[in-house]
Amino acid sequence: MRTNDTGEAVRERVAIDVPAGGTIAGTVRTPSARPPAAVVVIHPATAVPERLYSGFADHLAAHGFAVVTYDYRGTGASGNPRTHRDLRMRDWMETDVPTVAAWARGRFPDPPHLAVGHSIGGHALALANGTEGLAGFVAVASHAGVTKTIPAASERLRVWAILRVLGPVTSHLFGYVPGRRLGVGEDMPGAAMREWSRWSRSPGYFFDDPGMNARERAASTTTDVLAIGFSDDPWATPAQIDAIFDRLTAAEVERRTYTPEQGGVAAIGHTGFFRRALRDTLWGDVRDWLRGKAGLPHG
């Protein structure tokens, strides 16, 4: 049975000041006819615009959640990537994610809080950024992005060219990366691309970066996790998802790999989970997991 999410959420644009500098632009959705039963913050993937998460956020709001979506600084509506050229991926994980999470706790102090992290958003949560007070979080296609592990040779070569050549070169020339032209999402700060490029060359991804202290931080995470992936994702293979979440030794981690057939669609890939075509299939599974962690009945 199809669910109608249209018009069942009140939307509000917000600006969240970051103590380290800059402002994060976001949207808060609340149920239109009742106080929120729980709160979900959706932490985005690298250079993925906030609008990708609109349908899923509307769906959750229609089922009783308050939902916060946003763009990282230097991407989308949260500032020009040239102005934020020195922002690294770790700055998004270590500053933007906990800043938005803390803002959400202040805005909604009473209901249970949860999170959904897509790709790097899930990395941040896995490393205990923005997890204070969380009842649980879902990591969507969050994997160790080591280029040589990409199964398809053509895709491996394409990603290699972007992360090793085009991205670093344009970041040095312009101070930012024209992601839309390169086919890697929104434009992004140059420093973020250079850090991404370095991590992609290491067998352990950011776990091999001594400045990240990632092994210890992952081992300190105690929040319950649902880590999901998709059988047709060209990057986030089950092994590379496990390379992240096997390190959460103090947390209860549930792993699921969905197929397009389970979703009733031809393809899902790395970003397709948030498309409205999955509203009546896979979204319900994740919604019910979030409701369960918040102590709410399924529905």
JOQUISUL-V328629 format. One record per residue. N is the residue number from 0. RES is the residue in one small letter. SS is DSSP state (a for helix, b for strand, c for the rest). OMEGA is omega in radians with two decimals (none if undefined). D_FIRST is the distance of its C-alpha to the first C-alpha in Angstrom with 1 decimal. Layout:
# JOQUISUL-V328629
n:N res:RES ss:SS omega:OMEGA d_first:D_FIRST
n:N res:RES ss:SS omega:OMEGA d_first:D_FIRST
This chain:
# JOQUISUL-V328629
n:0 res:m ss:c omega:-3.13 d_first:0.0
n:1 res:r ss:c omega:3.08 d_first:3.8
n:2 res:t ss:c omega:-3.13 d_first:6.5
n:3 res:n ss:c omega:-3.12 d_first:9.8
n:4 res:d ss:c omega:-3.03 d_first:12.7
n:5 res:t ss:c omega:3.04 d_first:15.3
n:6 res:g ss:c omega:-3.10 d_first:18.3
n:7 res:e ss:c omega:3.11 d_first:17.3
n:8 res:a ss:b omega:3.02 d_first:20.1
n:9 res:v ss:b omega:-3.11 d_first:23.9
n:10 res:r ss:b omega:3.10 d_first:25.5
n:11 res:e ss:b omega:3.05 d_first:29.2
n:12 res:r ss:b omega:-3.11 d_first:31.3
n:13 res:v ss:b omega:3.03 d_first:33.7
n:14 res:a ss:b omega:-3.06 d_first:36.8
n:15 res:i ss:b omega:-3.14 d_first:37.7
n:16 res:d ss:b omega:3.13 d_first:41.4
n:17 res:v ss:c omega:-3.12 d_first:42.3
n:18 res:p ss:c omega:-3.13 d_first:45.6
n:19 res:a ss:c omega:3.14 d_first:46.6
n:20 res:g ss:c omega:3.12 d_first:46.3
n:21 res:g ss:c omega:-3.11 d_first:43.8
n:22 res:t ss:b omega:3.09 d_first:40.6
n:23 res:i ss:b omega:3.09 d_first:36.9
n:24 res:a ss:b omega:-3.11 d_first:34.6
n:25 res:g ss:b omega:3.14 d_first:31.2
n:26 res:t ss:b omega:3.02 d_first:28.3
n:27 res:v ss:b omega:3.04 d_first:27.2
n:28 res:r ss:b omega:3.07 d_first:23.8
n:29 res:t ss:b omega:3.09 d_first:23.5
n:30 res:p ss:b omega:-3.02 d_first:20.9
n:31 res:s ss:c omega:-2.97 d_first:21.9
n:32 res:a ss:c omega:-3.09 d_first:22.3
n:33 res:r ss:c omega:3.04 d_first:23.3
n:34 res:p ss:c omega:3.14 d_first:25.5
n:35 res:p ss:c omega:3.10 d_first:24.0
n:36 res:a ss:c omega:3.13 d_first:23.5
n:37 res:a ss:b omega:-3.08 d_first:24.3
n:38 res:v ss:b omega:3.08 d_first:25.4
n:39 res:v ss:b omega:2.97 d_first:24.4
n:40 res:v ss:b omega:3.11 d_first:26.8
n:41 res:i ss:b omega:-3.14 d_first:25.7
n:42 res:h ss:b omega:-2.93 d_first:28.9
n:43 res:p ss:c omega:3.02 d_first:28.8
n:44 res:a ss:c omega:-3.14 d_first:30.1
n:45 res:t ss:c omega:3.03 d_first:33.5
n:46 res:a ss:c omega:3.06 d_first:33.8
n:47 res:v ss:c omega:-3.05 d_first:30.0
n:48 res:p ss:c omega:-3.13 d_first:29.5
n:49 res:e ss:a omega:-3.04 d_first:27.6
n:50 res:r ss:a omega:3.11 d_first:25.3
n:51 res:l ss:a omega:-3.03 d_first:23.5
n:52 res:y ss:a omega:-3.04 d_first:22.1
n:53 res:s ss:a omega:-3.09 d_first:21.0
n:54 res:g ss:a omega:3.14 d_first:17.3
n:55 res:f ss:a omega:3.11 d_first:17.0
n:56 res:a ss:a omega:3.08 d_first:19.3
n:57 res:d ss:a omega:-3.13 d_first:17.4
n:58 res:h ss:a omega:3.14 d_first:14.3
n:59 res:l ss:a omega:3.12 d_first:16.6
n:60 res:a ss:a omega:3.11 d_first:18.3
n:61 res:a ss:a omega:3.13 d_first:15.3
n:62 res:h ss:c omega:2.94 d_first:15.0
n:63 res:g ss:c omega:-3.13 d_first:18.7
n:64 res:f ss:b omega:2.76 d_first:20.7
n:65 res:a ss:b omega:-3.02 d_first:23.6
n:66 res:v ss:b omega:3.09 d_first:23.6
n:67 res:v ss:b omega:3.02 d_first:26.7
n:68 res:t ss:b omega:-3.08 d_first:26.8
n:69 res:y ss:b omega:2.99 d_first:30.2
n:70 res:d ss:c omega:3.00 d_first:32.5
n:71 res:y ss:c omega:3.07 d_first:35.3
n:72 res:r ss:c omega:-3.14 d_first:38.8
n:73 res:g ss:c omega:3.07 d_first:40.2
n:74 res:t ss:c omega:3.06 d_first:36.8
n:75 res:g ss:c omega:-3.10 d_first:34.6
n:76 res:a ss:c omega:-3.07 d_first:35.4
n:77 res:s ss:c omega:3.00 d_first:37.3
n:78 res:g ss:c omega:-3.12 d_first:40.6
n:79 res:n ss:c omega:3.13 d_first:42.4
n:80 res:p ss:c omega:3.08 d_first:42.7
n:81 res:r ss:c omega:3.14 d_first:46.4
n:82 res:t ss:c omega:-3.12 d_first:47.0
n:83 res:h ss:c omega:-2.99 d_first:45.3
n:84 res:r ss:c omega:-3.09 d_first:46.8
n:85 res:d ss:c omega:3.11 d_first:47.9
n:86 res:l ss:c omega:3.11 d_first:44.6
n:87 res:r ss:c omega:3.07 d_first:43.7
n:88 res:m ss:a omega:3.14 d_first:40.4
n:89 res:r ss:a omega:3.10 d_first:41.7
n:90 res:d ss:a omega:3.04 d_first:42.1
n:91 res:w ss:a omega:-3.08 d_first:38.4
n:92 res:m ss:a omega:-2.99 d_first:37.7
n:93 res:e ss:a omega:-3.11 d_first:40.6
n:94 res:t ss:a omega:-3.06 d_first:40.7
n:95 res:d ss:a omega:-3.10 d_first:37.6
n:96 res:v ss:a omega:3.13 d_first:35.1
n:97 res:p ss:a omega:3.11 d_first:37.0
n:98 res:t ss:a omega:3.13 d_first:38.0
n:99 res:v ss:a omega:3.12 d_first:34.4
n:100 res:a ss:a omega:3.13 d_first:33.5
n:101 res:a ss:a omega:3.10 d_first:36.6
n:102 res:w ss:a omega:-3.14 d_first:35.8
n:103 res:a ss:a omega:3.11 d_first:32.3
n:104 res:r ss:a omega:3.10 d_first:34.0
n:105 res:g ss:a omega:-3.13 d_first:36.4
n:106 res:r ss:a omega:-3.09 d_first:33.9
n:107 res:f ss:c omega:-3.02 d_first:31.7
n:108 res:p ss:c omega:-2.98 d_first:34.1
n:109 res:d ss:c omega:-3.07 d_first:32.4
n:110 res:p ss:c omega:3.00 d_first:28.8
n:111 res:p ss:b omega:-3.14 d_first:28.3
n:112 res:h ss:b omega:3.09 d_first:28.3
n:113 res:l ss:b omega:3.13 d_first:26.5
n:114 res:a ss:b omega:2.97 d_first:26.5
n:115 res:v ss:b omega:3.11 d_first:24.8
n:116 res:g ss:b omega:3.13 d_first:27.4
n:117 res:h ss:b omega:3.10 d_first:26.9
n:118 res:s ss:c omega:-3.12 d_first:29.8
n:119 res:i ss:a omega:3.05 d_first:32.9
n:120 res:g ss:a omega:3.05 d_first:31.0
n:121 res:g ss:a omega:3.06 d_first:30.3
n:122 res:h ss:a omega:-3.12 d_first:34.0
n:123 res:a ss:a omega:-3.13 d_first:35.1
n:124 res:l ss:a omega:3.12 d_first:33.2
n:125 res:a ss:a omega:3.12 d_first:34.4
n:126 res:l ss:c omega:3.02 d_first:37.9
n:127 res:a ss:c omega:3.01 d_first:37.4
n:128 res:n ss:c omega:3.10 d_first:37.2
n:129 res:g ss:c omega:-3.09 d_first:35.2
n:130 res:t ss:c omega:-3.12 d_first:34.3
n:131 res:e ss:c omega:3.08 d_first:36.4
n:132 res:g ss:c omega:-3.12 d_first:34.5
n:133 res:l ss:b omega:3.03 d_first:31.2
n:134 res:a ss:b omega:3.12 d_first:29.1
n:135 res:g ss:b omega:3.04 d_first:27.7
n:136 res:f ss:b omega:3.09 d_first:26.8
n:137 res:v ss:b omega:3.05 d_first:24.5
n:138 res:a ss:b omega:-3.08 d_first:26.5
n:139 res:v ss:b omega:3.08 d_first:24.6
n:140 res:a ss:c omega:3.11 d_first:26.8
n:141 res:s ss:c omega:-2.98 d_first:29.9
n:142 res:h ss:c omega:3.00 d_first:32.7
n:143 res:a ss:c omega:-2.98 d_first:36.5
n:144 res:g ss:c omega:3.13 d_first:36.9
n:145 res:v ss:c omega:-2.98 d_first:40.0
n:146 res:t ss:a omega:-3.04 d_first:40.5
n:147 res:k ss:a omega:-3.14 d_first:42.1
n:148 res:t ss:a omega:3.13 d_first:39.1
n:149 res:i ss:c omega:-2.99 d_first:36.9
n:150 res:p ss:c omega:-3.05 d_first:36.5
n:151 res:a ss:c omega:-3.07 d_first:36.7
n:152 res:a ss:a omega:-3.12 d_first:40.2
n:153 res:s ss:a omega:3.11 d_first:39.3
n:154 res:e ss:a omega:3.09 d_first:36.9
n:155 res:r ss:a omega:3.13 d_first:39.4
n:156 res:l ss:a omega:3.13 d_first:42.1
n:157 res:r ss:a omega:-3.14 d_first:40.0
n:158 res:v ss:a omega:3.09 d_first:39.3
n:159 res:w ss:a omega:-3.12 d_first:42.9
n:160 res:a ss:a omega:-3.13 d_first:44.1
n:161 res:i ss:a omega:-3.02 d_first:42.0
n:162 res:l ss:a omega:-3.09 d_first:42.8
n:163 res:r ss:a omega:-3.02 d_first:46.4
n:164 res:v ss:a omega:-2.98 d_first:47.7
n:165 res:l ss:a omega:-3.13 d_first:45.8
n:166 res:g ss:a omega:3.12 d_first:44.3
n:167 res:p ss:a omega:-3.12 d_first:47.5
n:168 res:v ss:a omega:-3.14 d_first:49.7
n:169 res:t ss:a omega:3.13 d_first:47.9
n:170 res:s ss:a omega:3.11 d_first:47.6
n:171 res:h ss:a omega:-3.12 d_first:51.4
n:172 res:l ss:a omega:-2.97 d_first:52.1
n:173 res:f ss:a omega:-3.07 d_first:49.8
n:174 res:g ss:c omega:3.09 d_first:48.9
n:175 res:y ss:b omega:3.14 d_first:45.2
n:176 res:v ss:b omega:3.10 d_first:43.0
n:177 res:p ss:c omega:-3.02 d_first:41.5
n:178 res:g ss:a omega:-3.12 d_first:38.2
n:179 res:r ss:a omega:3.12 d_first:36.5
n:180 res:r ss:a omega:-3.11 d_first:39.3
n:181 res:l ss:a omega:3.13 d_first:39.2
n:182 res:g ss:c omega:3.12 d_first:35.5
n:183 res:v ss:c omega:3.10 d_first:34.9
n:184 res:g ss:c omega:-3.12 d_first:33.0
n:185 res:e ss:c omega:3.00 d_first:34.8
n:186 res:d ss:c omega:-3.05 d_first:38.6
n:187 res:m ss:b omega:3.11 d_first:39.8
n:188 res:p ss:b omega:-3.11 d_first:43.0
n:189 res:g ss:a omega:-3.10 d_first:45.6
n:190 res:a ss:a omega:3.11 d_first:46.2
n:191 res:a ss:a omega:3.12 d_first:42.6
n:192 res:m ss:a omega:-3.11 d_first:42.7
n:193 res:r ss:a omega:3.10 d_first:46.1
n:194 res:e ss:a omega:3.09 d_first:44.8
n:195 res:w ss:a omega:3.14 d_first:41.7
n:196 res:s ss:a omega:3.14 d_first:44.2
n:197 res:r ss:a omega:-3.12 d_first:46.4
n:198 res:w ss:a omega:-3.06 d_first:43.7
n:199 res:s ss:a omega:3.14 d_first:42.3
n:200 res:r ss:c omega:-3.07 d_first:45.7
n:201 res:s ss:c omega:-3.13 d_first:46.0
n:202 res:p ss:c omega:-3.14 d_first:44.7
n:203 res:g ss:c omega:-3.13 d_first:43.4
n:204 res:y ss:a omega:-3.08 d_first:42.0
n:205 res:f ss:a omega:3.05 d_first:42.6
n:206 res:f ss:a omega:3.10 d_first:43.7
n:207 res:d ss:a omega:3.13 d_first:46.8
n:208 res:d ss:c omega:-3.06 d_first:47.5
n:209 res:p ss:c omega:3.14 d_first:50.1
n:210 res:g ss:c omega:-3.11 d_first:49.4
n:211 res:m ss:c omega:-3.08 d_first:45.8
n:212 res:n ss:c omega:-2.95 d_first:46.6
n:213 res:a ss:a omega:-3.13 d_first:43.2
n:214 res:r ss:a omega:-3.11 d_first:43.9
n:215 res:e ss:a omega:-3.10 d_first:45.0
n:216 res:r ss:a omega:3.10 d_first:42.3
n:217 res:a ss:a omega:-3.13 d_first:39.5
n:218 res:a ss:a omega:-3.13 d_first:41.3
n:219 res:s ss:a omega:-3.11 d_first:41.4
n:220 res:t ss:c omega:-3.12 d_first:37.6
n:221 res:t ss:c omega:-3.12 d_first:36.3
n:222 res:t ss:c omega:3.07 d_first:32.8
n:223 res:d ss:c omega:-3.02 d_first:30.0
n:224 res:v ss:b omega:2.85 d_first:28.2
n:225 res:l ss:b omega:-3.14 d_first:25.1
n:226 res:a ss:b omega:-3.07 d_first:26.3
n:227 res:i ss:b omega:3.06 d_first:23.8
n:228 res:g ss:b omega:-3.02 d_first:24.6
n:229 res:f ss:b omega:-3.00 d_first:23.4
n:230 res:s ss:c omega:-3.12 d_first:25.1
n:231 res:d ss:c omega:3.09 d_first:25.8
n:232 res:d ss:c omega:-3.08 d_first:27.1
n:233 res:p ss:c omega:-3.07 d_first:30.7
n:234 res:w ss:c omega:-3.01 d_first:32.2
n:235 res:a ss:c omega:3.09 d_first:30.4
n:236 res:t ss:c omega:3.10 d_first:31.1
n:237 res:p ss:a omega:-3.13 d_first:30.7
n:238 res:a ss:a omega:-3.11 d_first:34.4
n:239 res:q ss:a omega:2.99 d_first:34.6
n:240 res:i ss:a omega:3.10 d_first:31.9
n:241 res:d ss:a omega:3.14 d_first:33.8
n:242 res:a ss:a omega:3.04 d_first:36.9
n:243 res:i ss:a omega:-2.88 d_first:35.6
n:244 res:f ss:a omega:2.98 d_first:33.9
n:245 res:d ss:c omega:-3.12 d_first:36.4
n:246 res:r ss:c omega:3.11 d_first:38.8
n:247 res:l ss:c omega:-2.97 d_first:36.9
n:248 res:t ss:c omega:-3.14 d_first:38.9
n:249 res:a ss:c omega:-3.10 d_first:38.7
n:250 res:a ss:c omega:2.98 d_first:34.9
n:251 res:e ss:c omega:-3.05 d_first:32.2
n:252 res:v ss:b omega:3.03 d_first:30.3
n:253 res:e ss:b omega:-3.12 d_first:27.1
n:254 res:r ss:b omega:3.04 d_first:26.6
n:255 res:r ss:b omega:3.00 d_first:23.5
n:256 res:t ss:b omega:-3.12 d_first:23.5
n:257 res:y ss:b omega:3.04 d_first:20.2
n:258 res:t ss:c omega:3.04 d_first:20.3
n:259 res:p ss:a omega:3.14 d_first:18.6
n:260 res:e ss:a omega:3.10 d_first:17.3
n:261 res:q ss:a omega:3.12 d_first:15.5
n:262 res:g ss:a omega:-3.12 d_first:13.9
n:263 res:g ss:c omega:-3.10 d_first:13.1
n:264 res:v ss:c omega:-3.13 d_first:15.9
n:265 res:a ss:c omega:-3.09 d_first:19.5
n:266 res:a ss:c omega:3.05 d_first:21.1
n:267 res:i ss:c omega:3.09 d_first:20.8
n:268 res:g ss:c omega:-3.03 d_first:24.5
n:269 res:h ss:c omega:-3.07 d_first:26.0
n:270 res:t ss:c omega:-2.97 d_first:24.1
n:271 res:g ss:a omega:3.14 d_first:20.8
n:272 res:f ss:a omega:-3.05 d_first:18.8
n:273 res:f ss:a omega:3.07 d_first:18.9
n:274 res:r ss:c omega:-3.06 d_first:17.4
n:275 res:r ss:a omega:3.14 d_first:14.2
n:276 res:a ss:a omega:-3.13 d_first:13.1
n:277 res:l ss:a omega:-3.07 d_first:12.4
n:278 res:r ss:c omega:-3.03 d_first:10.4
n:279 res:d ss:c omega:3.14 d_first:7.2
n:280 res:t ss:c omega:-2.99 d_first:9.8
n:281 res:l ss:a omega:3.13 d_first:13.3
n:282 res:w ss:a omega:-3.12 d_first:13.1
n:283 res:g ss:a omega:3.10 d_first:11.5
n:284 res:d ss:a omega:-3.10 d_first:14.5
n:285 res:v ss:a omega:3.10 d_first:17.0
n:286 res:r ss:a omega:-3.11 d_first:15.8
n:287 res:d ss:a omega:3.06 d_first:16.1
n:288 res:w ss:a omega:3.12 d_first:19.5
n:289 res:l ss:a omega:3.14 d_first:20.7
n:290 res:r ss:a omega:3.12 d_first:19.8
n:291 res:g ss:a omega:3.14 d_first:21.6
n:292 res:k ss:a omega:3.11 d_first:24.6
n:293 res:a ss:c omega:-3.12 d_first:24.7
n:294 res:g ss:c omega:-3.13 d_first:24.8
n:295 res:l ss:c omega:3.07 d_first:21.6
n:296 res:p ss:c omega:3.08 d_first:19.0
n:297 res:h ss:c omega:3.09 d_first:15.7
n:298 res:g ss:c omega:none d_first:12.8
